[in-house]
Amino acid sequence: MSAPLEIPAHLFTAIDHVGIAVADLDEAIAFYEGTFGMRVAHQETNEEQGVREAMVAVGDSGSFIQLLAPLTPESTIAKFLDRSGPGLQQLAYRVVDVEQVSAILRERGVRLLYDAPRRGTSDSRINFVHPKDAGGVLVELVQPAAGAHH
């Protein structure tokens, strides 16, 4: 058994990605590649989250823009698009241990959307801080899968 992971006092290790809701994933990818010269590092369909997504690398920084397109009209992203239109949907911070950080935040009176972490992009483990407890921002906590490149 390995030693417990050290949780930094500031809880987060980096901005992992910024999530952007888009109506059409292929159109959004074409814009980010053609206009900004960025490259897609990863694409997947996440049925549980109801999205098709692409992680677009911001240079070699290790940070990403996450383009999120709805799979169904009932998905969270579809509802976001209906309510707010395309644009910034969430800010994701990288964490060492999503369970421990979630527990610390709960102790500090912050509500999380899930009782237990769920699967995110590339088999990461994720949870979300309720936007009403984070100044109107949907904050995602991301623990990358073991051996992930970022």
N, C-alpha and C positions, 0 to 999 in steps of 0.2 A: 504494500500500500504506500502510495506516495504521500509526501508531506502536504498538509492543507495549503490551498492557494492563499497567498497573501493579498488581502483586499486593501487597495490604497485608500488613504483617508478621504480623497476626493471621489472615490467610488468608480470613476470612469477612467479608462486608459486612452481613449481617442474618440473623435467623432467617426463613427463607422460609416454612416451614410446619411443622406438626406433623401427622404421618400417624396416622389413627385407623382401625383395622380394624373394619368393621361387617358384619353378615350381610346386611342389607337397606338398600340405598342410599336408596331413597325414604323409608323409615321414618326413617332417620337425618337426612335433609334436613328432613323435617317437624319433627323434634325441634329441630334447630338454628335453624330459622326461627321456629317457633311458641313455643319456650321461651326461647331466648336472643336472639331478634330479629335474628339474623344473616341475611345474604343470600348466595345462591349466585352467585359471580362467573363460574364456568366449570364445565362438565360435559363429560366425554368418556369413551369406551371406549378403553382401551389394551390391544390384543390381545397385544402383546409382553410386557407386565407382567402380563397375565391379570386385569385389573381394570376395573370401572366406577368412576369417581371423580367427586367434586365438590370444587371448591375453594370454601370458604366464607370470605368476608372477615371479618376481625376488625376491625370499625369501618373507619376510613380509614387504618389503620396501615401497610398494605402487607404485613402478615402474614396467613397463612391457616391454616385447619384443613383438612386434606385427608382427606375421607371415602373409604375404599377398601373396595369390596365385591368378592368373588371372582367371576370369570366362569365358572370351572370348579372342580371339587373338587381338581384337581391344582395349582392356582395357589398361589403363595407366600402370598397372603393367606388362602386357604382353609386351608392348613396352619397358619398362625399362629392362626387362629380355633380350629381343632381343638386346638391345643396350649395356647393361652393364653386363649381367649375374646376377646370384643370389648374394645378398648381401645387405648392408645397403642402404636403399632407402629414409628414412626421419627421422628427429628428431622432436619429439612432446613435446612441453611445455604446461603444465597445466596453464590455465588462469582463472581469476574470472569472467570476462565478455568479451566474444569474440568480441562483437561489439565495445566496448570501446577500447580494446587493438588494434583492427584493425584500428579504427579511428586515434588513437595516432600514429601508425606505418605509416599510409598514410600521416599524417601531417609531418612525418619525412622523407618523400620521398620514402617510401618502397612500392613496388607493391604487392598486394594480388591477388591470383588467382580467388577468387570469389567476386562478388559485395556484396553478403549477405552470412552469414554462412549457411552451409549445415549440414545434419545429418551425424554424425559419429558413431563410435562403441557405443553400449549400449545407443543410443539416446543422445549422447553428441552432442554439436554444435561445428563445426570446420571451419577453414579457413587455407589457406596456404600462406606463404611468398614466393615470386618468388625466386628460387635459385640464380639468377643473382644478386639479391639485398641482399643476405645473404651468400656471400662468397662461392657460389657453393653448399650450403646445402639447401635441401628442408625442410623448417621449417613449422611444423604444429602447429596451435594454437588449444587447446582442452579445451572447457568448459564442464566439466562433467554434466550429467543430474542431476537435483535436487535429492538429496537423494542417489546419487551413492556412492558406498563404497570406492572410492578413490579420 
